[in-house]
Amino acid sequence: MKVDEPIGEFLDYLYPNTVDIILGDTLEYLKATGDEKFDLVITSPPYNVGKEYETKTSIEKYLDQQEKIIREIVRVTNHNGSICWQVGNYVEKGEVFPLDIYYYQIFKKLGLKLRNRIVWYFGHGLHARNRFSGRYETILWFTKSDDYVFNLDAVRVPSKYPGKRYFKGPKKGQISGNPKGKNPSDIWEIVVKDWESGLWNIPNVKSNHPEKTNHPAQFPVELVERCILALTDKDGWVLDPFAGVGSTSIAALKNFRNSVSVEKEKEYVKLANERIKMLKEGKLKLRPINKPIHQPKPNDRIAKIPDEWKGLFKEA
């Protein structure tokens, strides 16, 4: 780099791929887009829970509206491509409606094939009083065909027993594992210890998360990165039809993929563009993809039983 070269121009070399963040209506954008443009569509759609960017309606009308969008999404997805649909639950008068079950019927009707139902677990969230507190959401991974991109090596984790060998049969004595690591299975966590337990233990973006903005339901960049690495090739195209504050755009740009993100809220588009600019300037705070979940030490004050509670309960 020349001494007088602007840092912004230099960092464009580090992030050379296209990133388009569009302010507008998702359905309108999709209808104006050609067939099979995208290798991966990944998003977290509105849950119909009455957040500021939603218009709450009946579950039936909500799903009908979503199906119109999904039909267009299927059309613009490459024949070898994937769709990752991340959802939680819709709750009405204390009754839980698991959205992934409802969405599965829509995608199946449109001819897609479910490859994995991934559980994303997080240790903190809204507390419930009359039911157990929700601590997970799901990602439905669909493909349009049986010939799809799946880069397992990009998401392998170190083997727990790398020295394990076959103990019988024609391969007796040979190493049984893969030198690049093992398949992390259909339910992931962040590091080896987490992946072993069978959950994607990725913290949700709450007040103390380094990626937190003022979006009430922000998508962790880390969650998107894993799908992008496994389900697309370098320079592929990624679409997020409900972009929020641009986490998909950031994950795609970081990993040398092109992306289009559509968002109807002007404030969130502004935040997304600011985050992209900060990424290129090296100023964006992100949670590293392999950072372990924080565990307090036994002597930490926050991990100790408060004095006010001592003696309240007698041992059985």
C-alpha positions in Angstrom: 0.0 0.0 0.0 1.3 3.4 -0.9 1.7 5.9 2.0 -0.7 8.3 0.5 -3.3 5.7 -0.5 -6.7 6.2 1.3 -7.3 3.5 3.8 -10.9 3.0 2.5 -9.7 2.2 -1.0 -7.1 -0.2 0.4 -9.7 -2.0 2.4 -11.9 -2.4 -0.7 -9.1 -4.8 -1.9 -9.6 -6.8 1.3 -13.4 -7.0 0.7 -13.7 -7.1 -3.1 -17.1 -8.6 -3.5 -20.4 -6.9 -4.3 -22.7 -5.9 -1.4 -26.1 -4.3 -2.2 -28.4 -3.2 0.6 -31.7 -2.3 -0.8 -34.4 -0.2 0.8 -37.7 -1.4 -0.4 -40.4 -4.1 -0.4 -39.1 -7.7 -0.5 -41.9 -9.0 -2.7 -41.5 -6.2 -5.2 -37.7 -6.8 -5.4 -38.2 -10.6 -5.9 -40.7 -10.2 -8.7 -38.2 -8.0 -10.5 -35.4 -10.4 -10.1 -34.4 -13.1 -12.7 -34.6 -16.8 -12.1 -32.0 -18.8 -10.2 -29.8 -15.7 -9.4 -28.8 -16.8 -5.8 -26.8 -19.7 -4.5 -28.1 -19.2 -0.9 -31.1 -17.5 0.6 -30.7 -17.1 4.3 -33.0 -15.0 6.5 -34.9 -14.6 9.7 -38.4 -13.5 8.7 -40.7 -11.4 10.9 -42.4 -13.7 13.5 -45.7 -11.8 13.6 -45.1 -11.0 17.3 -45.9 -7.3 17.0 -42.4 -5.8 16.9 -42.1 -2.3 15.7 -41.4 -3.3 12.1 -44.4 -5.8 11.9 -48.1 -5.5 11.5 -49.5 -8.2 13.7 -52.2 -10.3 12.0 -53.8 -13.7 12.4 -51.4 -16.7 12.0 -53.3 -17.8 8.9 -53.0 -14.4 7.1 -49.4 -14.1 8.2 -48.5 -17.5 6.7 -50.4 -16.7 3.5 -48.4 -13.5 3.1 -45.2 -15.4 3.7 -46.0 -18.1 1.2 -46.3 -15.5 -1.6 -42.7 -14.3 -0.8 -41.4 -17.9 -0.4 -42.7 -18.8 -3.9 -40.6 -16.0 -5.4 -37.6 -17.0 -3.2 -37.7 -20.5 -4.6 -37.8 -19.2 -8.1 -34.7 -16.9 -7.7 -32.7 -19.7 -5.9 -30.2 -21.6 -8.0 -31.0 -25.2 -9.0 -27.9 -26.2 -6.9 -28.7 -23.7 -4.2 -30.1 -23.7 -0.6 -32.6 -21.8 1.5 -32.0 -21.4 5.2 -35.1 -20.2 7.1 -34.5 -19.3 10.7 -37.5 -18.9 12.9 -38.7 -19.0 16.5 -42.2 -19.3 17.9 -45.4 -17.3 17.5 -47.2 -16.9 20.8 -50.9 -16.0 21.1 -52.6 -15.8 24.5 -50.0 -18.0 26.0 -50.3 -20.7 23.3 -47.1 -21.5 21.4 -47.2 -22.0 17.6 -43.9 -23.5 16.4 -43.3 -21.5 13.2 -40.8 -24.0 11.7 -43.6 -26.7 11.6 -45.9 -24.3 9.7 -43.2 -23.2 7.3 -42.1 -26.7 6.6 -45.5 -27.4 5.0 -45.1 -24.4 2.7 -41.6 -25.3 1.5 -42.5 -29.0 1.0 -45.5 -28.0 -1.1 -43.2 -26.0 -3.3 -41.0 -29.1 -4.0 -38.1 -28.3 -1.7 -36.2 -31.0 0.3 -35.3 -30.5 4.0 -31.7 -31.5 4.6 -31.4 -30.4 8.3 -33.5 -28.9 11.0 -30.8 -27.1 13.0 -31.3 -26.0 16.6 -29.8 -22.6 17.6 -29.5 -22.5 21.4 -28.9 -19.4 23.4 -28.6 -19.2 27.2 -30.3 -15.9 27.7 -33.6 -14.4 26.5 -37.1 -13.4 27.6 -38.2 -15.1 30.8 -41.7 -16.8 30.9 -43.9 -17.1 34.0 -46.6 -19.6 32.9 -44.4 -21.8 30.7 -40.7 -22.7 30.4 -38.5 -19.9 29.1 -37.7 -20.2 25.4 -34.0 -20.7 24.8 -33.8 -21.9 21.2 -34.8 -21.2 17.6 -34.5 -23.3 14.5 -33.0 -23.1 11.1 -34.7 -25.1 8.3 -32.2 -25.9 5.6 -33.8 -26.7 2.3 -32.4 -27.5 -1.2 -34.1 -27.3 -4.6 -32.5 -30.5 -5.8 -30.3 -33.5 -4.8 -27.3 -31.8 -6.5 -26.5 -29.0 -4.1 -23.3 -27.3 -2.7 -22.2 -28.6 0.6 -18.6 -27.8 1.7 -18.2 -30.0 4.7 -14.5 -29.3 5.0 -15.2 -25.6 5.6 -17.1 -26.3 8.8 -15.4 -29.5 10.2 -14.4 -29.4 13.9 -11.4 -31.2 15.4 -12.0 -34.8 16.3 -12.5 -35.7 19.9 -10.4 -38.9 19.4 -8.1 -38.2 16.4 -6.0 -41.3 17.2 -9.0 -43.7 17.0 -8.4 -46.7 14.7 -10.6 -49.4 13.3 -10.5 -52.4 15.6 -11.8 -55.0 13.2 -12.5 -55.7 9.5 -10.4 -55.0 6.4 -9.3 -51.6 7.8 -8.2 -52.9 11.2 -5.4 -50.8 12.6 -6.0 -47.9 10.2 -7.0 -44.4 11.5 -10.8 -44.2 11.3 -11.2 -40.4 11.3 -10.6 -37.6 8.8 -7.4 -35.6 9.2 -9.4 -32.4 8.6 -11.7 -33.1 11.5 -15.2 -34.5 11.9 -18.6 -33.7 10.7 -20.1 -31.4 13.3 -23.6 -33.1 12.8 -26.8 -31.3 12.2 -26.8 -29.4 15.5 -23.8 -27.2 16.2 -22.2 -25.1 18.9 -19.3 -22.7 18.7 -16.2 -24.6 19.7 -15.3 -28.3 20.0 -16.8 -28.6 23.5 -20.0 -26.9 22.4 -20.4 -29.0 19.2 -20.0 -32.2 21.2 -23.0 -31.4 23.2 -25.2 -31.2 20.1 -26.4 -27.6 19.9 -25.5 -24.4 18.0 -24.8 -22.5 21.2 -24.4 -19.0 19.7 -25.3 -16.1 21.9 -28.3 -14.1 20.8 -27.6 -10.4 20.3 -28.6 -8.8 23.5 -27.5 -5.7 25.4 -23.9 -6.8 26.1 -23.2 -8.5 22.8 -20.5 -6.7 20.7 -22.7 -6.6 17.6 -25.7 -5.0 19.4 -27.6 -2.2 17.5 -31.1 -0.9 18.3 -32.7 -3.6 16.2 -34.9 -5.7 18.6 -34.3 -9.1 16.9 -30.8 -8.9 15.5 -29.3 -11.9 13.6 -25.8 -12.9 14.9 -23.2 -12.7 12.1 -21.6 -15.9 13.4 -24.8 -17.9 12.7 -24.9 -16.7 9.1 -21.2 -17.3 8.5 -21.5 -21.0 9.1 -24.3 -21.4 6.6 -22.4 -19.3 4.0 -19.2 -21.3 4.4 -20.9 -24.7 4.1 -23.5 -23.9 1.5 -21.8 -21.6 -1.0 -18.6 -21.3 -2.9 -16.3 -18.3 -3.0 -17.8 -15.5 -5.1 -21.3 -17.0 -4.9 -24.4 -14.9 -4.4 -26.3 -14.7 -1.1 -29.7 -13.1 -0.6 -31.3 -11.9 2.7 -34.9 -10.8 1.9 -35.5 -9.5 5.5 -32.1 -7.9 6.1 -32.5 -6.0 9.4 -29.2 -4.3 10.1 -27.2 -6.2 7.6 -25.7 -9.2 9.4 -25.9 -11.4 6.3 -24.2 -8.8 4.2 -21.4 -8.6 6.7 -21.0 -12.4 6.9 -21.0 -12.7 3.1 -18.4 -9.9 2.6 -16.1 -11.3 5.3 -16.1 -14.6 3.5 -15.7 -13.4 -0.1 -19.3 -13.9 -1.3 -21.5 -11.4 -3.1 -24.8 -10.4 -1.4 -28.1 -8.6 -1.8 -30.0 -7.6 1.3 -33.5 -6.1 1.2 -35.0 -4.2 4.1 -38.1 -2.0 4.3 -37.1 0.1 7.3 -35.0 3.1 6.4 -33.3 3.2 9.9 -32.1 -0.4 9.6 -30.7 0.2 6.1 -28.8 3.1 7.4 -27.4 1.0 10.2 -26.5 -1.8 7.8 -24.5 0.6 5.6 -22.8 2.0 8.6 -21.8 -1.5 9.8 -20.5 -2.4 6.3 -18.4 0.8 6.3 -17.0 0.0 9.8 -16.2 -3.5 8.6 -14.1 -2.1 5.7 -12.4 0.3 8.1 -11.6 -2.5 10.5 -13.7 -0.9 13.3 -16.7 -3.2 13.4 -16.9 -5.3 16.6 -17.9 -8.9 15.9 -18.0 -12.0 18.0 -15.3 -14.4 16.6 -16.8 -17.5 15.1 -14.8 -19.8 17.4 -15.0 -17.9 20.6 -16.1 -20.0 23.5 -19.3 -19.2 25.4 -18.3 -17.3 28.6 -18.5 -19.4 31.8 -18.2 -17.6 35.1 -15.6 -19.0 37.5 -16.9 -20.5 40.8 -15.5 -17.6 42.8 -16.9 -14.9 40.6 -19.5 -12.9 42.6 -22.1 -13.3 40.0 -21.8 -17.1 40.2 -22.2 -17.3 44.0 -25.5 -17.7 45.9 -26.3 -14.2 47.3 -26.4 -13.9 51.1 -30.1 -12.9 50.9 -30.9 -16.4 49.6 -28.9 -18.4 52.1 -31.0 -20.4 54.5 -34.2 -20.0 52.5 -34.2 -23.6 51.5 -33.6 -26.6 53.7 -31.9 -29.7 52.3 -34.3 -32.6 51.8 
